[in-house]
């Protein structure tokens, strides 16, 4: 009986995993991420429409930006800069991740929260 129940659940688990596939950037959409580069920490706010704001920790200086997440990269563009970071797995709240940019600059990314896919609970 246990074997039959387990065998019946396997297709359900596979279907559930397939429907909950990660969409790059979805977990940081609407969230703030602390990014430390060369000893300087800024806060990036990722808006749902591809708009981002890069703020100093005090919030005194804010740089408008845009962002995309595709093809294994998270890219940020400001009026004077463009850079992409290797990005192949979703961020987790409170878990720092070191990312390397195309320009070979390593940054530590720390999201304080993440957006969960519809139907998932934290």
Secondary structure, DSSP 8 states (H G I E B T S, - for coil): -HHHHHHHHHHHHHHHHHHT---TTTTTTTEEEEEEETTEEEEEEE-TTSEEEEEETTSS-EEEEEEEEETTEEEEE-SS-EEEEE--S---TT--EEEEBTTS-EEEEEES-----TT---
